[in-house]
Amino acid sequence: MISNGRTEFEDILWEWCGIHERYGRLSKWNDVGWWYNERASVGMLAGAAGRAGAITLEEYFTDPAQTGNRPRKYKYVRQDLYLRVGQAEFVGEAKQLWMPLPNDSARLRRNLLQCIDAAVKDTRAKASFGASRLGVVFAVPYLKACSAKEYNKAICGWFEVIRKVRGCAIAWVLPSEARMFPRKTRMHAQWKQELVRVVQSLWCEPAIGGS
C-alpha cells in the first residue's frame, strides 16, 4: 500500500485487503470479490471502510453541482460513495477498469489516466456539500492462462506503470491462493488482480460551500 501522506485512508485500505482475502478464503478460493463489476467493488470498499470505523453510504441520490446560472438538467443524480473518516468527509465517484495483459505500457498508462479523469469529472458534476471530492478507480488486470514466468513478467510490468500514476492512496491485493483463479468455476481460464487508487493531486480537493 502507498498512502502518499494521506493517513486517513490507511486503515480503510488495509481492511480492504483483508476483506478480499476473507471473501476468497470463505469461498475456498472458488470465487474472488474483484471478478465482478464496479457496483460490487464499491460495496467491498464500503464494507472495508465500515470495518475501519468510517461511516459510509452507497448509491444514494444527491444534487447536481451548480453550474453558474444554468438550469439543472436533472433534479437529482446518483452518488457512488460517501465516507466520513473521523471528522473528514468525502464524496466519491468510482470507475472499474479492465486491463488486458500483456500490453504496451504507454497504452496501459493512457487507459488508466482516462479512467481517472472520468471518475474525477463525474464527482465534480455532483454537489459535495462541503465534503472533499474523490475519484476512485478499481483497475483489474487480467491474463489468459500462461506460464508462471509470463505471468510474473506481465504483472511486474503492469505494476511499474500504475505505481507511477500519482494519487493520494493506492493499494493492491492478490493472495497467492487466488493466482490461478478461476480454476473450474469459469469457462475461460484467466487470472485477475485488483488495485484501488483513490485519486488526489488536483482531484481530491476541499469543496466550497454547497457547490
LINJOLIN-V867889 format. One record per helix or strand of 2 or more residues. SS is the DSSP state (H for helix, E for strand). FROM is the first residue (numbers start at 0). LEN is the number of residues. Records with the same first field share a line. If there is no record, write none. Layout:
SS: FROM-LEN  FROM-LEN
This chain:
H: 6-20  32-3  37-14  104-20  147-15  175-3
E: 54-8  76-9  87-13  131-13  168-5  189-10
